[in-house]
Amino acid sequence: MAFLDALPAGLALAVVAALVAAEAAFLAGLVLPSATALVALGLLANEQVVGIVPAALVAVAAALIGGTGGYVAGRRRGPRSRWVRERHWQRAERIFERYGGRSVFFGQWVAGARTLVPRLAGMNGVPYRKFVAFHTPAAAGWSLWLVLGSYLAGASYDVLAARAGRAGGALAVLTALLVALVLAGRWLGTHPMRVPDWPVLIGNGAARVLTSLSALVLCALLLIFVMPLIVELSGLSAADDAVAAWARGQWTSDGYRFALELATTVSPEILLGVAAVIALARAWWRRTGLVDGLAPLLPLAVLTLVLLIAVPPSWQGPPDVFFPSAAEYEGPLPLTAAAPALAALASTQTAQLAAVVGLLTWVSTRRLPWPQRVAGGTLAAAGVVLCAGSWVYLGWSHLSETIAAVLLGGAWAVLNAAIWASRTPRRTHVLV
């Protein structure tokens, strides 16, 4: 759409209007990028090549005219056009069959369906008043979203770039992690996994509590005592220093304030309380014992105790806590006196948070279908990554320490969920 820059304002508006209207009226949307044309129109308005008000009005009018033209063509001609691929018709028909008249509204937001759904509405005899009632808000909202969205994005780019400052690398790493979590979640959502049952080992509530506690202690011993040795002997400590120096190079006023608020506000104790309330409500609803409902939460007290006692001095945060300069941070720095103490609790906080978030997710979604459980787990993992990464970004926690703490809390949460999800073997009654 770069050729639009060289056109006069009136001609640019006419070209965009023709592309948008032809999308549905003449089935041109299957080959012509009308959505791209609207985005380009918003950027031209940002550059003051055309006015934003005329651009918005032209976009809305063209979308309405194009949809109406497609409806009229479908009502007059009836049969589908042969040159349109069958998969495009099938996609539009699935939307039409699922939503009925509402498909006119939803189809406006789907590429391909936006071109064919108005024609299907006319072919299937949808009353014109009903078509207009659904198509008008959809066409107006879709066109304004593209034009105004690109206009505001262009207007705010310079401000956004100035606010982001040098944090581009940190934002790229965070985005990559979140995208990886989403992709992993989508894969797990389409590949259900069955939790194994261990009825002989954990046949009753007491045995399950003991098994969960044993797994917790084992994870603590492996990840707290063995991991520091691995870091020291393998040279990962040098990598920790390099990551810390890189994170300091990514500091900005907004980024530092956000990470500080996130690290010091999210409370594992509050999340544990929420999990307890959900567990009690579920036990009351299912008419089971309240103690049995709270039993999966009990080992978290031991987790806290183990972390407070067993964490060696080498895991008590970095020896020096750095702060941004006055030029990099707008306003007085908060928590300057308490920062070393908070840094000493970074690993404990991260491990507790990973365990509590995992437990809360399991308690909340254990009865839901598998795709919804995966979605909840993906959101929980993203939250843990944000909170744990905030400690590293602040420079109050080493990367290896943070990873080990997340592994500790997450491994216990997974094992605890598997233990309590296993079935209790049924007793066999023998009649004599």
Helices and strands as residue ranges (DSSP letters): G 2-6, H 9-25, G 28-30, H 34-46, H 52-77, H 86-99, G 100-102, H 103-107, H 113-123, H 128-164, H 168-190, H 205-220, I 221-226, H 227-234, H 236-249, H 253-265, H 268-286, H 290-294, G 295-297, H 299-310, G 313-315, H 339-344, H 346-365, H 370-394, H 399-421
